Amino acid sequence: MLTFCFLFQQLLSLWICEEKELVHEIAGLGELKSPWHKCQMAWLENHLNIINTYSQALETLDNYKGNIFYPSEASSGKDKDL
C-alpha cells in the first residue's frame, strides 16, 4: 500500500516542480505592457493556485496514516470457488 502513496507523492512533487518552472518562465518575461500585463498576472495567479493545491494534497498524503485501498467484498468469497 505504501508504494501507491509514494507514487502519488512523487507525481505531485513532479507537478509542483513543473508549475514552479512555469512561474519562473512567466515572471522572467518581465513586466509586460497592457493588455498583456493583465494576462501575465492571471497566468501567474493560476499557476500559483495550482502549486498551492498540489502542495496541500501532498501534505495530506504525508499526514495520512491509513489504508488507501480496501479489498473488494465482491471478490473475497466468489473467487475462491473458481
C-alpha positions as MATLAB code, in Angstrom:
seq = 'MLTFCFLFQQLLSLWICEEKELVHEIAGLGELKSPWHKCQMAWLENHLNIINTYSQALETLDNYKGNIFYPSEASSGKDKDL';
ca = [
       0.000    0.000    0.000;
       2.847    2.386    0.687;
       4.030    2.151   -2.911;
       0.786    3.692   -4.206;
       1.020    6.517   -1.701;
       4.677    7.024   -2.583;
       3.808    7.098   -6.294;
       1.162    9.779   -5.742;
       3.597   11.814   -3.649;
       6.247   11.588   -6.361;
       3.770   12.662   -9.053;
       2.624   15.634   -7.002;
       6.228   16.642   -6.328;
       6.997   16.442  -10.038;
       3.943   18.526  -10.937;
       4.850   21.123   -8.303;
       8.333   21.438   -9.809;
       6.889   21.825  -13.306;
       4.469   24.520  -12.148;
       7.287   26.385  -10.398;
       9.289   26.314  -13.639;
       6.318   27.818  -15.468;
       6.027   30.565  -12.845;
       9.720   31.400  -13.273;
       9.332   31.405  -17.043;
       6.332   33.750  -16.946;
       7.970   36.020  -14.363;
      11.169   36.001  -16.417;
       9.379   37.815  -19.213;
       9.482   40.947  -17.115;
       6.558   43.292  -16.723;
       4.607   43.267  -19.958;
       2.697   46.248  -21.294;
      -1.101   46.393  -21.352;
      -3.128   44.399  -22.268;
      -0.565   41.580  -21.845;
       0.275   42.530  -18.254;
      -3.225   41.567  -17.123;
      -2.913   38.180  -18.842;
       0.547   37.662  -17.356;
      -0.763   38.311  -13.834;
      -3.707   35.961  -14.422;
      -1.336   33.212  -15.603;
       0.910   33.708  -12.584;
      -2.057   33.595  -10.223;
      -3.378   30.446  -11.895;
      -0.043   28.606  -11.634;
       0.445   29.726   -8.021;
      -3.027   28.414   -7.162;
      -2.169   25.088   -8.784;
       1.065   24.896   -6.770;
      -0.908   25.607   -3.599;
      -3.477   22.904   -4.411;
      -0.803   20.323   -5.210;
       1.123   21.242   -2.045;
      -1.982   20.787    0.104;
      -2.641   17.404   -1.499;
       0.969   16.386   -0.895;
       0.735   17.446    2.748;
      -2.487   15.453    3.132;
      -0.774   12.348    1.751;
       2.233   12.910    4.026;
      -0.047   13.023    7.067;
      -2.322   10.128    6.068;
      -1.951    7.054    8.267;
      -4.467    4.531    6.925;
      -5.170    2.163    4.068;
      -5.558    3.812    0.704;
      -7.260    0.861   -0.964;
      -9.553   -1.691    0.620;
     -10.139   -5.224   -0.686;
     -13.318   -5.680   -2.661;
     -16.055   -7.587   -0.839;
     -17.309   -8.933   -4.154;
     -14.104  -10.791   -4.924;
     -13.355  -12.059   -1.407;
     -15.705  -15.038   -1.414;
     -16.711  -15.662   -5.004;
     -13.228  -16.142   -6.468;
     -12.399  -18.976   -4.062;
     -14.981  -21.240   -5.691;
     -13.467  -20.869   -9.172;
];
